[in-house]
Amino acid sequence: SSGGSSWLKRQKVPVVNNSGDSLATNTTIAITINTKNLVNLGKLQSDCDDLRVLYQPNESTATELDRVISYPGGGSCSTSEASKVYFKLQAALSSGSTSSDYYIYYGNDKATTPSNPDNAFDIGSANAMLVCSFDGTTTCAASETAATATGAIRYSGSKTALSFDGASDYTTSADSASLSVTGTLTIEAWVKPQKTGSEQTIIGKWDETTANDDRSYRLYITSGNKFAFSVSSNGTAAGVTTITGSTTTVAVNTWYHVAGVYNPTGTTLDLYVNGTSDNTQVTSGPASIDNNASLLYLGAKENTSGSADTFFTGIIDEVRVSEVTRYATTFTTSTSPFARDEHTQALFHFDESGDDPRQTGSTIDDTTYANHATITSAKYASGLVGVDGSSSTSPQFQGKDDGGNTYAGHEGIFLEEGTTNKITNPSFEHATFDTGWSSPADSTTPTQVVDTDAPETLEYPNERKTWHDGSRYWAAVKNNGDIEFYYSTNGSSWTQNTNATISEGGTINDPAVFADSSNAYIVYRAFNSDSYDVYVRKASSYPGTGFSWGLSTIMFGTGTANNYYGPNITRDSNNKLWIITTRDTGTVMDTYAVQSSNADVETSWGTAVKIGSGAQYSYLNSILPLNSGAVYAIFSEGGGFKGCYYDADNSPSARWETSSGSDCTDDAANDDISSSAFGLLYSATVDTTDYDIHYIQADAEFVYYYRWDNGTGGNGTWQSSIEVYDSGGLTINYDPSMSIDLTTRNLYAFWYGDEATDHLYYSKCTVGANSLCDTGEWDSVTSISDATGIDFTNTSSSFSGTSRVFVLWADNNAGLVKWVSILSPTITDTENTTAPFYKFGSKSTQLVASSGTANYAISIDPNSTATHTLSAYVYNGTSGSIGGTVDSTVANLITEGTTQTTTYTDTGGGWWRLSYTDTSVTDAANNWGIAVQNGKTIYLDGVQLEALAYSTTFADGSLGTGYAWTGTANNSTSTRTVTNTQYATSSNLNANPGSISFWAKPQEGITSVSGDQYLFDMRQAAVNRIAVFMDASEDDVAIDTNDTQTASTGITMAADAWQHFVLTYDFTADQYKLYKNGNATPIISTTTSLTAPTLATNFFLGSDYNNANNFNGTISDFRTFDAVLTTAEVADIYYAGLVSHSDTYEVDAFSSTKGQDPVGIWHFDESYGTTANDSSQYDNDLTISGATWETQSVGARANLVRNLKFDGTHFRLV
């Protein structure tokens, strides 16, 4: 009955407004009640029919309020530890104030279901027509059910937690008086560690900065995998007292309740794990805790240098700081949310489930002290008390038990569009985990660098024209007598650096580049007055995409009549530069070499030394750096190739010598390397392991390999030639280029052959222990097919330092310059079944690129040329960076065999989603996957290829309704059926006037979506419509009223961030408005003349009327009203979620038929503190001295018994 006279139990529920906004009378608020516990104790009906809310501002007034009870996660009264009870304020509640006039009554086994539950959501003159919280079901507050609810419907729960990656994630709250507890203290949290073996902070007001010494209190995990609790008396390390757990060894992926308790009365420290003392009490604690200015950290602390460290890896939920001894003996933990009381100094539920605009960028403190914590990188994930963990639950928010929390919580229906994942083994779940996946053979997919205006764009293969600066690839291209420079980060798309273009009147020839990650030099010949002279330049602002070349220095010529040819450049191990070139005297060709006077200086040189002389047209020169300051020169002389060794250690002075030690000066002697019956075409490179020279020569139908062995003879010995290729007379081979992968010691030889059709070929050999690639050790010759049809080509190859050998060539017939990298398969994959190293299901694959950057891919035919998006989830497992950032230095996606510029999104817990949209897909089988950078270890999961211009959530065919495998589970492609959620308009939506309120959180920001996404749509016809949508063309929020679309002009929606919208419409007054986040100024407001629409049978939630333009995200707390809400009411709905309540004691009703009304009733159920509350009407509370609290579990009906324990020596109750 009204007034609660037939109810046996009553509890005051003080409500506090923490929202920052005053809330008017009739604003609907909610409180969280552990109804499961009350049912188990026999105090509440199993259906909650006897739970009522009364407003009692004085002894003579008792008004029963309309109330609605919601059970998050699809639970029930008897199973929910966090049931939500909604009711309306009966008096205005200003910001920061508390009302103690509300009570809950229970304990009446004859009570029946109350009527008119929707009335609890009425506001002002507006009647609530439909209220849907979507807390694990599509059934709404007054039992309204969806007209249609099909497809991939899942729910994101309010009971979320924060996930920390162990690398850079933490939160901070500013110092405050409430956090600076110096006396009795309890700090506690639920934690789920996902890593052990290192020190990890859970919570701490702890700043070790040398200048500050601001240590107060800290709860953490030691490197020995024990929980620990510390306090400091004076902020210094010397003042620290610590209790370390001895019983519990922390295991990964296990939930623990951890509490540290400090009592200054006995100077004691206690540590409790899962309700049990974890070590003998420490009795030597300080008399008080230091009061200082340290921030309160969650997930880290501040070290002596002032930066964060001891990062926590895993999930933290329900953190509470209290100025009371909450635990003094063994207790039974509960997974219901912590409740605040007068002793609570900070309380974090982490139930925002995304960025909340009411306290953006922070997790919200559920106390009046507003110790909101700024989030640094941590992400929301499933908490201890979460939504139903069944297959219908959104996996990123699956929890352990059902429940939810009213304060700052957001549960909702998770809506997704349909898709097909074309990857046949996307999450490595089946028995043979890596079926279909492999490290592909050498990748040979060329890209076009530039289309030039003239042939001869690269000239000779012995001159390097392509290199890698540590971040990007470069190509030097001769075009109309100038030299142009192009760069690419991935080899796929190329951009010209116009700052670097060199022009010498269009007369440049024979350019050659020496470059590394720090410096770049170029040498070339150009016309000067009456002859071709040799010029050298050094790059400035290098490396960088906009570097330029310094002033040129003329090395040879200075205007004489002699022309110079074939200059080349290198740098020795002492960082001095070397140039080699040939001078045409008119009768002979003399070859000269010269060394710079100083390291890395191109403007000062020594005296040039002639080391060769031969017939005209002998101008193919190379100079190669060896060890100990030595270099080796190779030059053409007549019909053959010669060499000389610069002996930097020769006594009494360095000189040019043959391999046997004879003097090379003035062409006195030299090494005979080879002769050529066809042409003067060769290339050479150096293996820096033993400093052997590897040399390739194309000669008619043959390709020969030679090696100079640095370990034999006086200076070294040229070995006999090895035949690499014999075309059988069918091919004339040209323009060879040779490079070595210095990581794997794979030697690559490239050449052009004009067989029946023209090809660019290559072969590979691994340099063995004897440093020789012998006969039979070269791989079968491979054709780079894109080169087919070349009339004549030039080549240049190099090595990037990431196990990528790459080659640049010119198709001089077409004027095209092309490039391709050759990637060695150097990856190891291992099945992983250990969390947190899998994202979906129970497996992932661990990939280790131990000897260079390597591909891991699966062959897929998309059967379409439409735009496709590839996405994958990656966890950084590299030693020293475990759980850290994933970016292009770790891994890139591969589409159709090509490494792409990838987008990286931090999804929390160390997992990153990589994505790339390919707009030019070929309808053919090709490799799709990931390139792992040299030396990196990753875990790969949830790979998805879909015919969309953006990535959607992973379509796991095992999730249940709306999800399916097209064939064998975990061994086929999968599909997700688009969500279709409709409600009847009759009785749920008013045609005119009306208001619609809801919260929404998109998966992708509005600027990233490629098509409109509808949040709400009621359409009977084009001229009978009310809709709210994300407008992709305008990148803002828009509405459609009777075929008139109105944009909000720049009002966007960010990814993973909640936004609150209220649409009000009054077609009689020709007004409609759209409000965002409680702001009194609408983002859309118009007075366009429109008639009231004719209602369709149903309205759509999360899509347009034909379920084609779908919203990808979560919609929460959907309400409709039959009137236009005022701006104050709009704000009240927005802020009402930041009202919480305090936990108080229970009061018993005493029947007058049993005799005198008791003057005192003490249950001793508090379980903490020094006060035993009187449950009678007289408030005769007792002060406790000596006795201790105890909690026992004794049976199903009374599963938790709390009492006072007396030790028989001394106690007192006053």
C-alpha positions, 0 to 999 in steps of 0.5 A: 500500500502507499506509504509502505505500511505493509512492507517489512524493510526500508532503506534510505537512498540519498541521491546526489546530483554530480552532473554539473546541471540543475535537474528539474522536478519530474526528471527521470533518474535511476539507481542501482540495486543488487536485487539478487542478494535481496532475493537470496536473503529472502527479503524480496520477491523473485520478480521484484514486484514488492520493490517500491520507491517512496518520496518521504520529505517529512514524517507526514508525507509518503508518496509512492512513485511510478518505477521501472526496473531494468535487468541489464544483460537480459537477466532477472530480479533474482539474477541481477546484481545491478538492477536499475530502478527508474523513478522521477525526482519529486523536487528540483535537485541542484548540481552538487546537492543531495536529497535524502527524501527517497526510500526503497521498500521491500519485503512484502510477499503479497505485493503485485506488479505495479501499473503504468511503468512508462509513467516513470519516464514522463517529463513535464507535460510530455508523456513517455510513449516508448522507452527502450534501454536495450540492456540485453533485449529489444523489449522495452520498459512497458513490455513493448516488443520490436515488430522486427528484430532480425540480423546481427543484433548484439548488445554493448553493456554498460558494465565495462572496464578500462583495458591497459596495454602495459606500454603507455596506458594510464589515467590521472586524477588531479590532486585534491583534498578528498584524495589526500587521505592521511588516516584510515584508508582502504583502496581496492579494485577488481583486476584481470592481469594479462602479463606477469613478470614485471612490476605493475601499478594498479592504483597509486597516489605515488610520485617518485620524482626526485624534486617532489618525493610525493609518495602517499599510497599504492596498490600494485603487482610485484615483478615476483607476481605478488600483490603489494600495498605501500604507504609512505609517512613522508613521501620519500622512499625511506618513509615507505612501508609495504605489505607484499602478498605471500599466498597468492601468485598472480596468474594471467587472465584471472579476475582478482579483488585486491584491497589494501587497508591502512589503520593508523590506530594500530599502525597496521597494513593489511592486504586482502585478495579475493576476500582473504588476508594474503599475508600476516598483518604488518604492524610497523606502519607509519602514524599517518600517510604523507599529504602531498600534491601527487596525481592519482594514477590508475595503471601506472606511477610517476618515476624519479625522472617524472615520467610514467612507468610500471604500466599495468597490462590487463583490465581494471574495474571498480576502483574505490578509495575510502577513508575507512577500514572496510575490511578487518577480517575475511569477507566474501567478495561480490561482483555487484558494483561498489556503492558510494557512502559517506566514506567514499573519496573516489569511485570509478565504475568505468561504465561509460563504454566510450567517450562520454561528452558530459566529461569528455576524455575522462572516466567519471568519478561517482562521488561528489568530489568529482575526481574524474580521471583523464584517460591516456590511451586506455580503452574500454573493454568488458568489465567484471560485471558485464552484460550477458556473455552469450553469443548475442553480446558484442565481443568487445564488451562481453562481461563475466556476469550480468549487470550494469550500472546506472551512474554514467553507464551506457548500455545499448543495441549494437547495430551493424551492416551486412558483409561477407568476409572473403578470407577463408581462414580469418582467425586461425581457429581450426585444427591446422591453424594456418591453413591457406596461409604462407610466406609467399615466394619472392614478390615481383609485382612492379610499380611505375615510377614515371613516364619519361619524355626520352629514352636512355633514362637509366643508362648503365647498370653498374651505376646505382640509381636506386636506394633506400634512406631508412624510411623510403625508396628513391629512384634517380631518373634521367629525363631530357638531360636533367636528373629527376628524383622520385620517392616512395614509402612502400614502392607502390606510389611514387612522388617527385621531389622537385627540389632535387632536380639537377639541370646542367642545361640538359646535358647530364649523362652517366649519373651515379649515386652513393647514399645511406640513411645519413648522407647522399652524394651524386656524380655525373658528367655534363657539358662545360664550355667545350667538353664533358666534365665530371661534377659531384654534389652532396645532398642537404636536408637529407634524408627527407622528401624535400632534400636538395643538392648542394653546389656542384664541384667540378672534379675532372675537366675544367673546360679542357677539350678532353671528355670524361665518361662513366663517373662512379662514386662510393665511400670507404670504411673511413668515410672518405669519398672515392670517384672513378672516371675515364678521360677520353684523350682522343686516342685512348681512354684513361681511367682515374681514381681519386679520394676525398681529403676529408671524411664526408666532404665532397669539396676537397680532393687528393691527387687523381691516380691513373689505374687503367688505359685502353681503347676508346669507348671503355667507360664502364667504371665501378668502385667498391668499398671494402674493409680497413679503408680499402676499395676495389676499382672495376673498369672496362678496357677494350673488350674486357674488364679489369680491376685494381685494389687500393691497399690502404694499409700498404707500407710505406704508403697506400697505393693501387695494386693488383690482387697479387700485390703489383703496382697498378699506378699508370696502368702498369698492371691490373687484374684480368676479370673477364673478357666480353665477346658481346658488350661491356655490360656488368654489375658488382656488389660487396658482401660486408660479412667477408668483403668478397666482391660478387660480379655479374656479366651478361654476354650474348646468350650467357650470364656469368657470375664471378667472385673476388675472394678477399681471403685468398692471395695477397690482396684477394683472388678472382675465382673462375666464372660460374654460368648462371644462365644459358638461353640455348642461343634463344636470348641476347642478354643485356644490362645485368645488375647485382645486389646482395641482401646483407641480412640473409646473404641472398645474392640477386642477379638481374638482367634483360633478355630479348627472347621471343618476347622480352623479359626482365629476369632474375635469379637468386643464390644464398651465399654459403659458408664458403661465400661462393654461389657455385654451379647448381646453387642458383635458383631457377630463373624467374621472369618479372612478367611486367617487363614483357615487351621491352625493346631495350632496358637499363637496370639498377638494383640495391638493398634497403636494409630490411631484407628487400632487394629491389630493382629499377629499370627503364623500358626505353621503348615506351619511356617508362621507368619501373621498380619492384622489390624482391622479398625473401620468405623469412617468417615463422608462424606459430599457433598461439592459444595464450591470452591476451595474444588472441582477439577473437575465439581462442587462437591467433598466429604468432609471426616472427620476422627474424631475418628481414621484412617478410610477407604472410599472406593467403591467396584469395580471389575476390571475384569482383573488381569493386573496391575492397577493404582489408583489415586485421587485428595485430598485437605487438609481441616484440621484446621490449615493446610487448603490447605497444604501438603498432605502426608502419615500423611493425607491420603493413597490410598487403593487398594483391601482393603489394605492401600498402600504406596502412591505417592504424587504429588503437582498439585497446588492450594492446590490439590495433586494427590495421586497414587499407582500402583498395580501389583497383581490385583485380578479379583474380586470385592474389595474395592478401595479408601482412608484411612484418618488418625485420626483427618484429614479432606480432600476433595476427587475428581477425583478418577480414576482406570485404567488398566495402570502401571501409572496414566493419567489425569482424564477422565471426561466423560463430557469434550466433544469430545473424552470423554464419560460416559459408562452409566449415566453421573456422575454415570458410568465408563468413557472413553477417546479416544486416541488422533490421530493427523496427517498432510499430508506430502505433502508440509508440510515436506521435505524428504531431507534435512529439520528441525523440531522444536517444544516445548514439555511438558510431564505430567510425567517425562521420568523416570516415563513412562513405555513405549516409548512415541513418539513426532513425527513420519513419517513412510512409512516403517521401513527403511523410518522413521523419529521419535523423542521419549521418550525412556522408556528403556533408560530413555532419548530422542531418534530418529529413522531414517530409522530403526536406533535408536539413544539415547541421553545418559541421556538427560531426560525430566522432568514432567511439564517442557517445552523443545525445540527440533530441529531435522535437517537432511541431508541424502545426507550428512549423518548427522542428529542432535537433539538440545535441548533448543537452545544449540549449541551442539546437544544431538544427532549427527551422520554421519551414512550413510542413504538414504533419506526416502520415505515420508508416506502420513501423519506424526503423532504428539504425537504418533507413526505411528500406534497411539499406543505409545502416548505422554502424554503432550503438544506440542507447536509451531510446525514448519517444514523447507525445509533446515538444520537450523544452530546452530545460527538459532536453538538458535534464534527460542528458544530465540525469545519468550522472545522478547516483545514490549512497549506500545506507543501512536497512530499517525493519518495520515492527508490527504493533501486534507483537508488543512494544515498538523496539527502541533499537534494532542492530543487524551488524550488517555494515561489515566496516567502520566503527558504527553499528546503525540502529534499524529502528525509527529512533536512530540509536546508533552504536559506537564500536570499540574492540570488536571486529567485523566478520562476514560468513557464507552459510547457505542459499537463503542467507548467503552472506552473514555479517556480524561483529566478532568479540575476542573475549578480552575487551569490547565496548558498544556505546 
